[in-house]
Amino acid sequence: AVYSTTTHKQWYQRRVRGVFFCSFSFPLQGILVLHYTITIRVLKMKLVLFAILFTLGSSSTDPEVVVELKDLLMDSVRNTIALNDLVTHQTQQISELMLSLSATKTKLREMEQENKNLANIVAQLEKNQTSKLVSLQETIERDIEHRVEALKEDMRDIASEVTILNGEEPNGNPKCAKVCSGTTGRTTTNWLGTLYVDVDISGCGFVKIPTVTTSIEGSSNHYVQTGTSAVYSTTTQSFRIHLRTESSYTAPSGQANTANASAHQWNVEWIAVGFTC
């Protein structure tokens, strides 16, 4: 009994420190262990006090032993009070820790909810952005379609302004009436033989033989030429022009020569009107 009474305070301190350490990692388990420890130690203390009181009540007890037991009893009471204060302090700290942990858990739950709300907001923004992009794309596509249709209508209006009464062949579709023009070029006209040239009009896309009007352009003396508007062998792909002169530009055969024509950059300028469908 003497050994238990003198050492129980140190034992309690070590035990409470262990329980307090456990409470940081396992708060609920720490409080349960602390409660269990206090209960067991209080029962042991009651047994010790009961033994001391029983001994003091015995008439055969040695007076010196009685004095020692009284001192032991007083020391046990003081140690019990100190132990109660220590346990009370540790319990308060554990309670504060539990409240702090509870507040932290609550804060974590609030943060998790905020994160979920933020994720929902981001998802909604992405959905709205995607919807806006799709809507914008559809608007652009509709605008392009309207512009294309308007352009086609303008082209039909332009085509309708070209009227071909008749031609070398039966008329085609009035909406396909086309005016096409060009030149053989000042330095690219291929004058041949007795001064004639074949003019390529295949790029116009005519499907009916067109009506062709021509003139000669150059730097000198082409005004004296005859045949500048005489068109030969017209097809949907080409036609031919022959020139003749009475001036000093004639060759022995009476024709203007190709050297003079090239030197003065004579070329054929033409306008063709026909149907492309």
KOLKOL-732533 format. One record per residue: residue number from 1; residue in one letter; z, y negated, x negated of N, C-alpha, C in turn. Coordinates in Angstrom, 3 decimals, decimal comma. Each point is the difference from the previous one (the first is absolute). Layout:
N
NODE_pafi_milo_n_z_n_y_n_x_ca_z_ca_y_ca_x_c_z_c_y_c_x
NODE_NUM_A_Z_Y_X_Z_Y_X_Z_Y_X
...
END
This chain:
277
NODE_pafi_milo_n_z_n_y_n_x_ca_z_ca_y_ca_x_c_z_c_y_c_x
NODE_1_A_0,000_1,200_-0,832_0,000_-1,200_0,832_0,000_-1,241_-0,860
NODE_2_V_0,787_0,019_-1,076_0,040_-1,150_-0,899_-1,359_-0,232_-0,612
NODE_3_Y_-0,681_1,069_-0,437_-1,328_-0,124_-0,642_-1,008_-0,547_0,993
NODE_4_S_0,025_0,467_1,227_-0,961_-0,452_0,997_0,214_-1,462_0,333
NODE_5_T_1,254_-0,404_0,086_0,290_-1,371_0,383_-0,385_-0,987_-1,083
NODE_6_T_0,199_0,340_-1,243_-0,284_-0,930_-1,095_-1,478_-0,071_-0,344
NODE_7_T_-0,753_0,984_0,402_-1,430_0,009_-0,395_-0,937_-0,243_1,170
NODE_8_H_0,542_-0,038_1,231_-0,913_-0,064_1,139_-0,761_-1,321_0,052
NODE_9_K_0,605_-1,130_-0,504_-0,710_-1,278_0,027_-1,242_0,043_-0,869
NODE_10_Q_0,138_0,539_-1,241_-1,165_0,122_-0,879_-1,043_0,925_0,628
NODE_11_W_0,488_1,072_0,603_-0,931_0,947_0,641_-0,770_-0,692_1,124
NODE_12_Y_0,727_-0,811_0,789_-0,630_-0,725_1,093_-1,029_-0,992_-0,524
NODE_13_Q_0,342_-0,688_-1,065_-0,923_-0,984_-0,553_-1,303_0,663_-0,440
NODE_14_R_0,133_1,141_-0,724_-1,210_0,721_-0,418_-0,761_0,493_1,220
NODE_15_R_0,715_0,497_0,980_-0,657_0,554_1,190_-0,729_-1,092_0,779
NODE_16_V_0,672_-1,138_0,173_-0,597_-1,092_0,755_-1,200_-0,561_-0,736
NODE_17_R_0,093_-0,094_-1,351_-1,160_-0,480_-0,755_-1,181_0,940_0,191
NODE_18_G_0,277_1,304_-0,020_-1,078_0,977_0,235_-0,587_-0,144_1,385
NODE_19_V_0,891_-0,178_0,987_-0,473_-0,170_1,375_-0,797_-1,294_0,115
NODE_20_F_0,506_-1,063_-0,639_-0,711_-1,276_0,049_-1,368_0,095_-0,648
NODE_21_F_-0,074_0,754_-1,141_-1,298_0,219_-0,656_-0,949_0,754_0,926
NODE_22_C_0,541_1,024_0,655_-0,835_0,787_0,926_-0,469_-0,857_1,166
NODE_23_S_0,826_-0,956_0,391_-0,332_-0,796_1,174_-1,235_-0,859_-0,239
NODE_24_F_-0,267_-0,345_-1,300_-1,199_-0,787_-0,284_-1,252_0,808_0,265
NODE_25_S_0,058_1,296_-0,335_-1,167_0,856_0,202_-0,013_0,640_1,371
NODE_26_F_1,172_0,383_0,469_0,102_0,654_1,311_1,120_-0,686_0,788
NODE_27_P_-0,239_-1,158_0,614_1,077_-0,794_0,624_0,785_0,776_1,040
NODE_28_L_-0,646_0,696_0,902_0,715_0,710_1,063_0,819_1,145_-0,577
NODE_29_Q_-0,607_0,756_-0,905_0,735_1,107_-0,623_1,209_-0,513_-0,776
NODE_30_G_-0,172_-1,186_-0,662_1,111_-0,565_-0,772_1,183_-0,327_0,883
NODE_31_I_-0,249_-0,580_1,154_1,111_-0,347_0,908_0,693_1,251_0,526
NODE_32_L_-0,777_1,048_0,324_0,585_1,245_0,499_0,874_0,656_-1,064
NODE_33_V_-0,513_0,022_-1,241_0,798_0,590_-1,092_1,281_-0,789_-0,220
NODE_34_L_-0,116_-1,352_0,055_1,176_-0,844_-0,180_1,016_0,267_1,112
NODE_35_H_-0,447_0,109_1,219_0,907_0,286_1,117_0,685_1,361_-0,181
NODE_36_Y_-0,781_0,979_-0,398_0,563_1,337_-0,233_1,031_-0,035_-1,122
NODE_37_T_-0,330_-0,698_-1,073_0,914_-0,080_-1,158_1,312_-0,669_0,390
NODE_38_I_-0,085_-1,119_0,733_1,222_-0,712_0,406_0,868_0,892_0,883
NODE_39_T_-0,624_0,711_0,917_0,758_0,862_0,921_0,755_1,080_-0,759
NODE_40_I_-0,686_0,681_-0,930_0,634_1,078_-0,772_1,138_-0,544_-0,843
NODE_41_R_-0,256_-1,140_-0,674_1,032_-0,542_-0,890_1,206_-0,501_0,798
NODE_42_V_-0,220_-0,561_1,195_1,136_-0,442_0,820_0,856_1,185_0,415
NODE_43_L_-0,657_1,133_0,364_0,751_1,205_0,357_0,831_0,486_-1,181
NODE_44_K_-0,634_-0,027_-1,191_0,757_0,424_-1,194_1,182_-0,934_-0,251
NODE_45_M_-0,227_-1,323_0,209_1,078_-0,955_-0,237_1,157_0,240_0,988
NODE_46_K_-0,368_0,310_1,255_1,044_0,283_0,984_0,814_1,215_-0,413
NODE_47_L_-0,652_1,025_-0,523_0,720_1,191_-0,456_0,931_-0,344_-1,153
NODE_48_V_-0,496_-0,850_-0,905_0,841_-0,392_-1,149_1,211_-0,777_0,482
NODE_49_L_-0,231_-0,975_0,898_1,117_-0,788_0,513_0,995_0,871_0,771
NODE_50_F_-0,556_0,955_0,763_0,877_0,907_0,742_0,884_0,809_-0,953
NODE_51_A_-0,616_0,461_-1,110_0,771_0,776_-0,979_1,083_-0,867_-0,627
NODE_52_I_-0,363_-1,269_-0,292_0,973_-0,903_-0,613_1,155_-0,258_0,961
NODE_53_L_-0,319_-0,282_1,273_1,050_-0,272_0,983_0,872_1,230_0,232
NODE_54_F_-0,632_1,174_0,025_0,770_1,235_0,172_0,974_0,186_-1,156
NODE_55_T_-0,492_-0,300_-1,202_0,855_0,155_-1,188_1,150_-1,010_0,047
NODE_56_L_-0,325_-1,242_0,404_1,039_-1,021_0,069_1,043_0,357_1,058
NODE_57_G_-0,403_0,679_1,034_0,930_0,355_1,063_0,892_1,186_-0,323
NODE_58_S_-0,317_0,682_-1,074_0,803_1,166_-0,370_1,277_-0,472_-0,703
NODE_59_S_1,159_0,551_0,421_1,292_-0,410_-0,580_0,211_0,545_-1,389
NODE_60_S_-0,765_1,040_-0,348_0,199_0,632_-1,306_-0,872_-0,623_-1,074
NODE_61_T_-0,701_-1,024_0,370_-0,932_-0,599_-0,968_0,788_-0,778_-1,046
NODE_62_D_-0,422_0,155_-1,242_0,623_-0,691_-1,129_-0,221_-1,504_0,178
NODE_63_P_1,072_-0,829_-0,207_-0,163_-1,456_0,170_-1,095_-0,581_-0,878
NODE_64_E_-0,118_0,513_-1,214_-1,072_-0,522_-0,878_-1,369_0,304_0,576
NODE_65_V_-0,111_1,202_0,578_-1,288_0,375_0,613_-0,293_-0,887_1,189
NODE_66_V_1,093_-0,332_0,747_-0,187_-0,871_1,156_-0,539_-1,350_-0,438
NODE_67_V_0,557_-0,541_-1,088_-0,469_-1,299_-0,500_-1,463_0,082_-0,412
NODE_68_E_-0,330_1,080_-0,702_-1,403_0,166_-0,438_-0,928_0,124_1,194
NODE_69_L_0,502_0,776_1,008_-0,856_0,165_1,184_-0,176_-1,316_0,746
NODE_70_K_1,100_-0,809_0,050_-0,138_-1,313_0,639_-1,014_-0,872_-0,739
NODE_71_D_0,122_0,015_-1,346_-0,979_-0,773_-0,787_-1,422_0,512_0,253
NODE_72_L_-0,112_1,331_0,046_-1,312_0,605_0,248_-0,530_-0,389_1,361
NODE_73_L_0,944_-0,047_1,002_-0,408_-0,363_1,342_-0,504_-1,450_0,038
NODE_74_M_0,751_-0,910_-0,650_-0,400_-1,400_-0,026_-1,334_-0,177_-0,729
NODE_75_D_-0,165_0,748_-1,099_-1,256_-0,091_-0,753_-1,167_0,509_0,833
NODE_76_S_0,254_1,068_0,757_-1,050_0,562_0,860_-0,392_-0,976_1,091
NODE_77_V_1,018_-0,676_0,555_-0,294_-0,994_1,042_-0,853_-1,128_-0,562
NODE_78_R_0,417_-0,490_-1,208_-0,781_-1,090_-0,601_-1,438_0,454_-0,299
NODE_79_N_-0,084_1,248_-0,547_-1,349_0,498_-0,309_-0,829_0,188_1,268
NODE_80_T_0,658_0,408_1,058_-0,720_0,184_1,270_-0,522_-1,330_0,515
NODE_81_I_0,862_-1,046_-0,120_-0,438_-1,333_0,440_-1,189_-0,476_-0,828
NODE_82_A_0,116_0,192_-1,339_-1,107_-0,407_-0,880_-1,263_0,779_0,320
NODE_83_L_0,190_1,306_0,271_-1,161_0,841_0,328_-0,638_-0,465_1,305
NODE_84_N_0,845_-0,344_0,980_-0,544_-0,488_1,265_-0,803_-1,291_-0,187
NODE_85_D_0,544_-0,900_-0,852_-0,744_-1,230_-0,283_-1,341_0,301_-0,656
NODE_86_L_0,028_0,956_-0,981_-1,239_0,356_-0,693_-1,018_0,601_0,962
NODE_87_V_0,506_0,915_0,850_-0,903_0,645_0,965_-0,552_-1,026_0,987
NODE_88_T_0,907_-0,926_0,416_-0,449_-1,038_0,926_-1,108_-0,859_-0,620
NODE_89_H_0,203_-0,362_-1,285_-0,996_-0,821_-0,694_-1,321_0,746_-0,150
NODE_90_Q_0,098_1,275_-0,411_-1,228_0,789_-0,174_-0,705_0,210_1,342
NODE_91_T_0,784_0,242_1,037_-0,596_0,189_1,330_-0,705_-1,259_0,464
NODE_92_Q_0,613_-1,159_-0,291_-0,629_-1,262_0,372_-1,323_-0,188_-0,740
NODE_93_Q_0,014_0,342_-1,300_-1,239_-0,125_-0,773_-1,081_0,932_0,540
NODE_94_I_0,419_1,214_0,340_-0,973_0,950_0,550_-0,545_-0,502_1,324
NODE_95_S_0,894_-0,560_0,824_-0,444_-0,537_1,284_-1,008_-1,128_-0,207
NODE_96_E_0,317_-0,888_-0,954_-0,942_-1,087_-0,294_-1,333_0,546_-0,491
NODE_97_L_0,092_1,046_-0,851_-1,232_0,624_-0,495_-0,802_0,603_1,151
NODE_98_M_0,724_0,674_0,921_-0,684_0,592_1,142_-0,680_-1,075_0,840
NODE_99_L_0,697_-1,133_0,211_-0,610_-1,085_0,758_-1,223_-0,553_-0,717
NODE_100_S_0,115_-0,118_-1,347_-1,135_-0,484_-0,774_-1,179_0,956_0,087
NODE_101_L_0,314_1,308_-0,116_-1,079_0,997_0,108_-0,617_-0,019_1,386
NODE_102_S_0,844_-0,149_1,011_-0,518_-0,064_1,366_-0,903_-1,212_0,184
NODE_103_A_0,433_-1,147_-0,551_-0,829_-1,208_0,093_-1,311_0,182_-0,753
NODE_104_T_0,092_0,683_-1,170_-1,214_0,255_-0,783_-0,957_0,895_0,767
NODE_105_K_0,518_1,044_0,628_-0,850_0,883_0,799_-0,648_-0,762_1,151
NODE_106_T_0,805_-0,843_0,637_-0,553_-0,804_1,098_-1,117_-0,902_-0,511
NODE_107_K_0,239_-0,625_-1,171_-1,018_-0,868_-0,584_-1,249_0,794_-0,353
NODE_108_L_0,190_1,208_-0,540_-1,153_0,845_-0,333_-0,795_0,361_1,252
NODE_109_R_0,728_0,326_1,075_-0,704_0,304_1,256_-0,775_-1,218_0,504
NODE_110_E_0,619_-1,176_-0,128_-0,694_-1,211_0,421_-1,242_-0,244_-0,852
NODE_111_M_0,130_0,249_-1,331_-1,150_-0,169_-0,889_-1,101_0,995_0,328
NODE_112_E_0,397_1,249_0,301_-0,993_0,999_0,381_-0,729_-0,415_1,272
NODE_113_Q_0,767_-0,538_0,954_-0,630_-0,461_1,241_-0,928_-1,171_-0,266
NODE_114_E_0,436_-0,914_-0,881_-0,856_-1,135_-0,354_-1,277_0,472_-0,681
NODE_115_N_0,138_1,007_-0,881_-1,191_0,550_-0,663_-0,951_0,616_1,018
NODE_116_K_0,564_0,723_0,984_-0,841_0,577_1,051_-0,697_-1,093_0,792
NODE_117_N_0,771_-1,046_0,326_-0,602_-1,109_0,749_-1,104_-0,672_-0,814
NODE_118_L_0,263_-0,177_-1,317_-1,001_-0,612_-0,866_-1,249_0,877_-0,081
NODE_119_A_0,218_1,311_-0,116_-1,137_0,920_-0,047_-0,811_-0,074_1,293
NODE_120_N_0,699_-0,101_1,128_-0,702_-0,131_1,280_-0,793_-1,298_0,065
NODE_121_I_0,611_-1,073_-0,533_-0,705_-1,290_0,005_-1,254_0,072_-0,867
NODE_122_V_0,144_0,609_-1,204_-1,154_0,139_-0,896_-1,091_0,831_0,651
NODE_123_A_0,403_1,103_0,634_-0,983_0,853_0,676_-0,708_-0,763_1,110
NODE_124_Q_0,774_-0,802_0,752_-0,598_-0,787_1,077_-0,955_-1,049_-0,548
NODE_125_L_0,398_-0,636_-1,126_-0,878_-0,982_-0,629_-1,293_0,637_-0,475
NODE_126_E_0,121_1,192_-0,628_-1,201_0,695_-0,455_-0,891_0,362_1,179
NODE_127_K_0,637_0,443_1,089_-0,775_0,343_1,195_-0,705_-1,227_0,554
NODE_128_N_0,734_-1,120_0,068_-0,602_-1,234_0,507_-1,122_-0,473_-0,914
NODE_129_Q_0,236_0,113_-1,341_-1,015_-0,441_-0,947_-1,255_0,847_0,141
NODE_130_T_0,209_1,328_0,133_-1,147_0,889_0,172_-0,748_-0,330_1,285
NODE_131_S_0,762_-0,264_1,055_-0,622_-0,352_1,270_-0,795_-1,295_-0,118
NODE_132_K_0,572_-0,975_-0,720_-0,700_-1,273_-0,182_-1,273_0,194_-0,827
NODE_133_L_0,082_0,830_-1,045_-1,179_0,251_-0,826_-1,096_0,675_0,811
NODE_134_V_0,404_0,985_0,811_-0,987_0,685_0,846_-0,620_-0,979_0,980
NODE_135_S_0,846_-0,846_0,588_-0,502_-0,994_0,947_-0,946_-0,979_-0,683
NODE_136_L_0,376_-0,427_-1,232_-0,859_-0,921_-0,746_-1,333_0,651_-0,337
NODE_137_Q_0,055_1,271_-0,416_-1,226_0,716_-0,324_-0,895_0,128_1,227
NODE_138_E_0,599_0,317_1,145_-0,786_0,110_1,227_-0,607_-1,354_0,375
NODE_139_T_0,783_-1,069_-0,189_-0,522_-1,335_0,302_-1,181_-0,349_-0,888
NODE_140_I_0,136_0,319_-1,310_-1,084_-0,276_-0,943_-1,240_0,812_0,363
NODE_141_E_0,202_1,271_0,343_-1,139_0,837_0,367_-0,696_-0,532_1,244
NODE_142_R_0,793_-0,403_1,002_-0,605_-0,565_1,204_-0,754_-1,291_-0,307
NODE_143_D_0,590_-0,837_-0,881_-0,659_-1,249_-0,361_-1,321_0,271_-0,715
NODE_144_I_0,007_0,983_-0,902_-1,238_0,350_-0,707_-1,050_0,512_0,985
NODE_145_E_0,426_0,848_0,929_-0,937_0,519_0,990_-0,603_-1,138_0,830
NODE_146_H_0,865_-0,945_0,393_-0,503_-1,135_0,784_-0,978_-0,836_-0,816
NODE_147_R_0,324_-0,218_-1,284_-0,894_-0,786_-0,855_-1,336_0,711_-0,202
NODE_148_V_0,076_1,323_-0,188_-1,239_0,774_-0,178_-0,851_-0,073_1,264
NODE_149_E_0,649_0,167_1,149_-0,744_-0,080_1,252_-0,598_-1,387_0,190
NODE_150_A_0,787_-1,035_-0,364_-0,528_-1,360_0,116_-1,180_-0,210_-0,932
NODE_151_L_0,103_0,561_-1,225_-1,096_-0,122_-0,950_-1,253_0,722_0,509
NODE_152_K_0,210_1,193_0,579_-1,133_0,728_0,566_-0,636_-0,795_1,131
NODE_153_E_0,854_-0,606_0,817_-0,520_-0,811_1,101_-0,797_-1,181_-0,533
NODE_154_D_0,546_-0,637_-1,078_-0,738_-1,111_-0,610_-1,342_0,475_-0,548
NODE_155_M_0,009_1,165_-0,622_-1,253_0,540_-0,546_-0,991_0,306_1,120
NODE_156_R_0,517_0,518_1,114_-0,889_0,257_1,139_-0,566_-1,312_0,537
NODE_157_D_0,880_-1,035_-0,009_-0,485_-1,299_0,462_-1,071_-0,543_-0,928
NODE_158_I_0,225_0,176_-1,322_-0,997_-0,459_-0,970_-1,294_0,770_0,166
NODE_159_A_0,153_1,316_0,159_-1,198_0,823_0,167_-0,764_-0,381_1,253
NODE_160_S_0,749_-0,349_1,033_-0,670_-0,364_1,240_-0,757_-1,312_-0,128
NODE_161_E_0,320_-0,812_-1,033_-0,703_-1,252_-0,208_-1,354_0,206_-0,676
NODE_162_V_-0,222_1,179_-0,574_-1,290_0,324_-0,606_-0,842_0,720_1,044
NODE_163_T_-1,060_-0,633_0,406_-0,858_0,575_1,037_-1,364_0,348_-0,601
NODE_164_I_-0,386_1,247_0,133_-1,310_0,462_-0,450_-0,821_0,349_1,238
NODE_165_L_-1,014_-0,797_0,243_-0,809_0,241_1,195_-0,839_1,260_-0,144
NODE_166_N_-0,621_0,157_-1,140_-0,832_1,184_-0,257_-0,239_0,131_-1,487
NODE_167_G_-0,552_1,123_-0,404_-0,273_0,257_-1,396_-1,151_0,961_-0,165
NODE_168_E_-0,139_0,548_-1,206_-1,068_0,943_-0,277_0,217_1,319_0,734
NODE_169_E_1,266_0,272_0,366_0,342_1,218_0,721_0,823_-0,383_1,228
NODE_170_P_0,209_0,949_0,916_0,859_-0,307_1,151_1,387_-0,461_-0,451
NODE_171_N_0,554_-0,918_0,747_1,308_-0,570_-0,374_1,100_1,066_-0,021
NODE_172_G_0,971_-0,240_-0,862_1,180_0,841_-0,038_1,098_-0,591_0,875
NODE_173_N_1,254_0,367_-0,317_1,144_-0,506_0,762_0,166_-1,497_-0,283
NODE_174_P_0,036_-0,840_1,049_0,138_-1,456_-0,219_1,253_-0,363_-0,791
NODE_175_K_1,068_0,806_0,136_1,232_-0,289_-0,747_-0,157_0,265_-1,486
NODE_176_C_-1,073_0,697_-0,372_-0,217_0,326_-1,421_-1,055_-0,895_-0,630
NODE_177_A_-0,374_-1,112_0,654_-0,955_-0,942_-0,577_0,602_-0,633_-1,248
NODE_178_K_-0,771_-0,034_-1,089_0,554_-0,454_-1,281_-0,992_-0,884_-0,733
NODE_179_V_0,549_-1,024_-0,649_-0,777_-0,864_-0,884_0,406_0,314_-1,429
NODE_180_C_-0,981_0,313_-0,849_0,285_0,367_-1,393_-0,936_-0,799_-0,894
NODE_181_S_0,499_-0,488_-1,113_-0,828_-0,822_-0,894_0,287_0,343_-1,450
NODE_182_G_-0,910_-0,476_-0,887_0,191_0,245_-1,414_-1,101_-0,604_-0,835
NODE_183_T_0,023_0,298_-1,302_-1,006_-0,481_-0,940_-0,221_1,048_-1,083
NODE_184_T_-1,198_0,009_-0,585_-0,280_0,947_-1,095_0,564_-0,503_-1,323
NODE_185_G_0,412_-1,268_-0,061_0,659_-0,543_-1,187_-0,961_-0,640_-0,976
NODE_186_R_0,399_-1,105_-0,588_-0,860_-0,763_-0,914_-0,349_0,775_-1,267
NODE_187_T_0,917_0,796_-0,486_-0,257_0,741_-1,251_-0,111_1,502_0,218
NODE_188_T_0,098_0,429_1,262_-0,012_1,439_0,265_-1,176_0,441_0,871
NODE_189_T_-0,895_-0,939_0,363_-1,152_0,364_0,825_-1,004_0,776_-0,848
NODE_190_N_-0,380_1,159_0,467_-0,896_0,891_-0,747_-1,446_-0,187_0,494
NODE_191_W_-0,644_-1,052_-0,524_-1,390_-0,254_0,367_-0,879_1,053_-0,647
NODE_192_L_-0,960_0,507_0,799_-0,848_1,092_-0,470_-1,476_-0,339_0,201
NODE_193_G_-0,849_0,716_-0,793_-1,465_0,002_0,191_-0,606_-1,359_0,191
NODE_194_T_-0,717_-0,126_1,083_-0,662_-1,258_0,350_0,951_-0,943_0,704
NODE_195_L_1,214_0,031_-0,368_1,084_-0,867_0,466_0,435_0,335_1,432
NODE_196_Y_0,707_1,103_0,089_0,660_0,369_1,244_1,392_0,516_-0,350
NODE_197_V_0,863_0,116_0,983_1,362_0,484_-0,192_0,453_0,729_1,252
NODE_198_D_0,721_1,116_-0,181_0,607_0,740_1,097_1,469_-0,440_0,132
NODE_199_V_0,371_-0,392_1,197_1,335_-0,542_0,250_0,837_1,067_0,723
NODE_200_D_1,189_0,287_-0,550_0,904_1,013_0,562_0,937_-0,659_1,026
NODE_201_I_-0,034_0,537_1,237_0,902_-0,506_1,052_0,848_1,146_0,575
NODE_202_S_0,125_1,093_-0,752_0,728_1,174_0,515_1,472_-0,308_0,258
NODE_203_G_0,551_-0,989_-0,691_1,407_-0,330_0,195_0,318_-0,599_1,350
NODE_204_C_-1,016_-0,412_0,749_0,249_-0,597_1,321_0,382_1,050_1,026
NODE_205_G_-0,419_1,244_-0,188_0,352_1,053_0,931_-0,817_0,012_1,280
NODE_206_F_-1,202_-0,524_-0,046_-0,824_-0,015_1,209_-0,431_1,412_0,375
NODE_207_V_-0,051_0,239_1,324_-0,541_1,267_0,513_-1,323_-0,231_0,718
NODE_208_K_-0,329_-1,247_0,223_-1,282_-0,404_0,555_-0,672_-0,938_-0,996
NODE_209_I_-1,352_0,012_-0,032_-0,704_-0,890_-0,923_0,333_-1,443_0,352
NODE_210_P_0,515_-0,778_-0,942_0,425_-1,365_0,291_-1,166_-1,000_-0,061
NODE_211_T_0,298_-1,175_0,487_-0,923_-1,123_-0,144_0,409_-0,765_-1,244
NODE_212_V_-0,972_-0,159_-0,969_0,321_-0,561_-1,306_-0,715_-1,326_-0,179
NODE_213_T_0,724_-0,989_-0,492_-0,567_-1,310_-0,344_0,262_-0,244_-1,472
NODE_214_T_-1,041_-0,465_-0,760_0,141_-0,142_-1,452_-0,441_-1,372_-0,476
NODE_215_S_0,435_-0,325_-1,226_-0,473_-1,177_-0,728_0,168_0,281_-1,486
NODE_216_I_-0,683_-0,818_-0,837_0,084_0,150_-1,449_0,838_-1,138_-0,555
NODE_217_E_0,966_0,338_-0,878_0,859_-0,975_-0,658_-0,242_0,131_-1,499
NODE_218_G_-0,031_-1,116_-0,713_-0,202_0,036_-1,441_0,217_-1,366_-0,603
NODE_219_S_-0,403_-0,146_-1,294_0,212_-1,269_-0,706_-1,263_-0,841_-0,112
NODE_220_S_-1,200_0,605_0,211_-1,226_-0,793_-0,169_-1,220_0,748_0,555
NODE_221_N_-0,928_-0,779_0,594_-1,343_0,435_0,367_-0,077_1,104_1,052
NODE_222_H_1,066_0,359_0,615_-0,111_1,023_1,040_-0,505_-0,581_1,320
NODE_223_Y_-0,037_-1,327_0,084_-0,470_-0,624_1,239_-1,491_0,217_0,233
NODE_224_V_-0,767_0,298_-1,082_-1,442_0,174_0,145_-0,376_1,424_0,375
NODE_225_Q_1,013_0,868_0,064_-0,283_1,399_0,274_-0,249_0,212_1,489
NODE_226_T_-0,853_0,954_0,271_-0,228_0,429_1,378_0,567_1,407_0,162
NODE_227_G_0,356_0,327_1,222_0,577_1,310_0,279_1,519_0,030_-0,063
NODE_228_T_0,600_-1,190_-0,134_1,453_-0,050_-0,138_0,723_0,476_1,263
NODE_229_S_-0,648_-0,051_1,147_0,633_0,453_1,231_-0,741_1,174_0,637
NODE_230_A_-0,893_0,585_-0,776_-0,763_1,148_0,494_0,756_1,280_-0,367
NODE_231_V_0,530_0,657_1,021_0,818_1,182_-0,222_-0,833_1,246_0,239
NODE_232_Y_0,102_0,957_-0,963_-0,760_1,233_0,093_0,936_1,209_0,109
NODE_233_S_-0,454_0,988_0,742_0,595_1,346_0,022_1,522_-0,024_0,236
NODE_234_T_0,445_-0,707_1,010_1,430_-0,085_0,278_0,518_1,324_0,557
NODE_235_T_1,118_0,466_-0,509_0,737_1,152_0,527_1,466_-0,412_0,138
NODE_236_T_0,825_0,957_0,388_1,445_-0,293_0,060_0,617_-0,094_-1,391
NODE_237_Q_-0,808_0,368_-1,046_0,545_0,037_-1,350_-0,593_-1,071_-0,919
NODE_238_S_-1,235_-0,446_0,259_-0,649_-0,925_-0,936_-1,214_-0,661_0,649
NODE_239_F_-0,544_-0,973_-0,746_-1,286_-0,611_0,341_-0,621_-0,507_-1,304
NODE_240_R_-1,316_-0,460_0,085_-0,722_-0,442_-1,193_-0,594_-1,384_0,229
NODE_241_I_-0,056_-0,797_-1,123_-0,592_-1,329_-0,012_-1,092_-0,041_-1,077
NODE_242_H_-1,225_-0,541_0,363_-1,083_-0,235_-0,949_-0,226_-1,501_-0,134
NODE_243_L_-0,233_-0,494_-1,249_-0,275_-1,418_-0,239_-1,407_-0,161_-0,606
NODE_244_R_-0,633_-1,178_0,279_-1,307_-0,332_-0,556_-0,048_-1,515_-0,195
NODE_245_T_-0,749_-0,471_-1,069_-0,072_-1,431_-0,283_-1,404_-0,389_-0,429
NODE_246_E_-0,330_-1,274_0,150_-1,282_-0,546_-0,441_0,188_-0,886_-1,217
NODE_247_S_1,228_-0,064_-0,568_0,299_-0,929_-1,095_-0,280_0,644_-1,344
NODE_248_S_0,424_-0,704_-1,052_-0,190_0,480_-1,377_0,871_1,215_-0,305
NODE_249_Y_0,830_0,394_0,954_0,869_1,147_-0,228_-0,724_1,304_0,321
NODE_250_T_-1,267_-0,071_0,326_-0,716_1,212_0,354_-0,417_0,773_-1,223
NODE_251_A_-0,096_1,262_0,168_-0,541_0,885_-1,030_-1,507_0,156_0,241
NODE_252_P_-0,719_0,697_-0,857_-1,444_0,190_0,198_-0,342_0,564_1,363
NODE_253_S_0,901_0,788_0,594_-0,269_0,575_1,317_0,224_-0,990_1,128
NODE_254_G_0,516_-1,195_-0,326_0,273_-0,992_1,027_1,431_0,052_0,513
NODE_255_Q_0,846_0,852_-0,555_1,392_0,126_0,419_0,925_-0,715_-0,982
NODE_256_A_1,122_-0,529_0,497_1,045_-0,504_-0,878_0,580_1,170_-0,767
NODE_257_N_0,360_-0,209_-1,256_0,507_1,125_-0,787_1,521_0,092_0,040
NODE_258_T_0,491_1,200_-0,313_1,450_0,263_0,068_0,771_-0,798_-1,031
NODE_259_A_-0,607_-0,319_-1,152_0,704_-0,761_-1,035_0,327_-1,396_0,501
NODE_260_N_-0,983_-0,638_0,659_0,256_-1,331_0,532_1,074_0,051_1,085
NODE_261_A_-0,060_1,016_0,868_0,981_0,110_1,082_1,416_0,169_-0,545
NODE_262_S_0,141_0,841_-1,024_1,331_0,218_-0,597_0,465_-1,227_-0,762
NODE_263_A_-0,960_-0,688_-0,689_0,366_-1,181_-0,775_0,527_-1,102_0,891
NODE_264_H_-0,517_-0,113_1,191_0,425_-1,058_0,916_0,994_0,514_1,051
NODE_265_Q_0,537_1,200_-0,227_1,096_0,566_0,825_-0,364_0,066_1,481
NODE_266_W_-1,239_0,419_0,269_-0,369_0,156_1,398_0,752_1,192_0,571
NODE_267_N_0,544_-0,161_1,184_0,706_1,083_0,677_-0,180_-0,127_1,498
NODE_268_V_0,191_1,114_0,699_-0,200_0,061_1,443_1,349_-0,163_0,701
NODE_269_E_0,068_-1,019_0,845_1,175_-0,181_0,857_-0,402_0,420_1,410
NODE_270_W_0,879_0,755_0,670_-0,402_0,602_1,268_1,136_0,018_1,019
NODE_271_I_-0,384_0,051_1,251_0,933_0,163_1,126_-0,572_1,086_0,896
NODE_272_A_0,825_0,984_0,356_-0,440_1,089_0,863_0,918_0,079_1,202
NODE_273_V_-0,572_0,218_1,177_0,764_0,109_1,238_-0,397_1,328_0,657
NODE_274_G_1,018_0,811_0,304_-0,310_1,302_0,613_1,230_0,651_0,593
NODE_275_F_-0,169_1,273_0,345_1,093_0,753_0,637_0,568_1,026_-0,989
NODE_276_T_1,338_0,110_0,023_0,671_0,991_-0,862_0,471_1,215_0,796
NODE_277_C_-0,260_0,011_1,299_0,333_1,162_0,798_-0,851_0,025_1,257
END
